[in-house]
């Protein structure tokens, strides 16, 4: 058994066929505890594999949305010429203005695309 603090508790009793607990010797108790520990480790491993895949997918989607939908690498290259990460001065103002227009255009296109799909019963 494991406590809520992760400490392992070895029980010297196990249920018998009659439903009454029978006392285990020390070796049997250790074997039962080890078996339960291995089962818990396997459960954690399987659940963490699914979570890591989900987290990786979420991170990829987040990065795509930020870089490609809300941002524009070509537009950034136009105003920085590849010399820095963000334009400054008057170029920053022009870059932000053009980026706002591009982002709004992309979001509206996406909404229109999804609306058409919904009207055509492609999306539920």
N, C-alpha and C positions, 0 to 999 in steps of 0.2 A: 504494500500500500504506500501511497505517497501523500504527504501532507500538502496543504496549500502553499507552503513555503518551499516545496521541492525536496523535502527531506523524505528519505525512504524509511518506512516502518515495516519491520518484519513481523508477521503474525505467526504465532505458533499454533493456530487453529485453522482448520479447513472444514467445509461442510461435507458431511458423509451422505450416503445414500438415504439414510433415515431422516435427513434434514437437521440432525443435531450435529454441532461441531465436534470434530474429533481432534485430539491434540497431535501435532506433528513433531517429529524430532527436529533437531537443529538443521541437519543436512536437507531434509525435505522442505523445511521452511525457507532455506536459502534458495533452493531450486525454484520454488514457487515465486519467490520475490524476483529472481533473475528472469524468469519467464515473463512476468508482468512488466518488468523494466524493458525487456526487448520488445514486447508488444507495444508499449507506449512510445518507444523510440521509433518503431516502424510507422505508427500512426502520425507522429510528428513529422517524419520525413515525407510521407505521402502528402500530407496537408501542406507542407512548406513548398513542395514542388509545384503544386497548383497555384499557390499564392505567388511564387516567384515568377511564374509564367504570366499571371494576371498583372503583377506589378510591372513586368517588363513591357507588356502590351500597353498598359496605361501610360507608362513613361514615353513610349514611342508615339502614341497618339497625342499626348500633351506636347511633345517636342515638334511633331508635324504641324499641329495647329498653330503653335507660337511662331515657328519659322516660316511656314508656307501660307497659312491663311491670314494671320495677323501681321506677318512680316513679309518682306520681299528681298531675297538676297540680290537679285539683279538691280533693284532700285538702290539698295545699300551700296553696291559696287559702283553704280553710276555717280553717287555723291561722294564716295570716299576714295575712289580709284584704287581700292585695295590697300591703302596706306594705313588705315586705322579702322577701329571697330564701329565708331559712330562719327558722323560728320559734326562739325561745330560751326558756330557763327551763323552767317546767312544761309549756308548750306544745310545747317540743322533745321532751320525753319522751313526751307523748301522741301527737304526730305520728309519731315513730319507731315507737312500738308499733303504731299503726294502719297505718302503711306496711308494717311487717313482715307483718302479717296479710293485707293486700291483695296484697302481692307473692307470698306463699306460696299464696294462693288462686288467683292468676293462673297461677303455674307449675304447680300441681297440675291446674288445668283444661286447660292446654296438654298436659301429659303424658297426661291422660285422653283428650283429643281425639285425640292422635296414636296412642294405644293402640287406641282404637276403630277408627280408620282402618286400622291395621295388621291388626286382627282381621277387618275386612271386606275385606281384600286391596285396599284403595284405595292404600295405600302399600306399596312394596317394601322 
